[in-house]
Amino acid sequence: ENLTSEGIYTNLVTGQEAREVPFSTHVACTVELADINRDYDVVVLDEIQMLCDSFRGFAWTRALMGVRCKEIHVCGGTEAREIVQKICKMCGDDFEIKTYKRFSELKVQTESLAMSSTEKGGYAKVQPGDCVVAFSKPDIFAIKREIEKSTPYKCCVIYGTLPPEIRAEQARRFNDPNSDYEVLVASDAIGMGLNLS
């Protein structure tokens, strides 16, 4: 959406939706749907650390070794560096690593909001801009209710099975400094394909 709004017309292809933009020159897709039968100038392969994932790693391997392009940029955790370097060497490709600083600092609390998972009132310590990660949909909504009951903040929610347009809207609300939604409660789905500030 951002690229298209800036005049760089981009198709979107995911398992949940396909948006064909007239006159598109770019494609953004989930790695499983990467077209390895088409020629590209440049491919950007994000979340490369997923290469080592026992469930979805095949898709990153397929894309890394199968896309037909002049240049591939892989982005993600440095834990994948060694395996990517080995694959490049085996394929006779050049390998160059560049590291970048985050646009904003990611801060992990040094202590828990609560002394235990059963302690009541721990979420009263949540601050604007915080993201609380939970690992089940019922927990996400229970945490959202507790935060909204014990603080003056409204919460956005993001989880994996949320429809893409709703997920994008929730991310937009959380990122918008003029929005009333100041806290995010999410599953680990926030780590895949969303830009949050």
Order of alpha helices (4+ residues) and beta strands (2+ residues): alpha-beta-beta-beta-beta-alpha-beta-alpha-beta-alpha-beta-alpha-beta
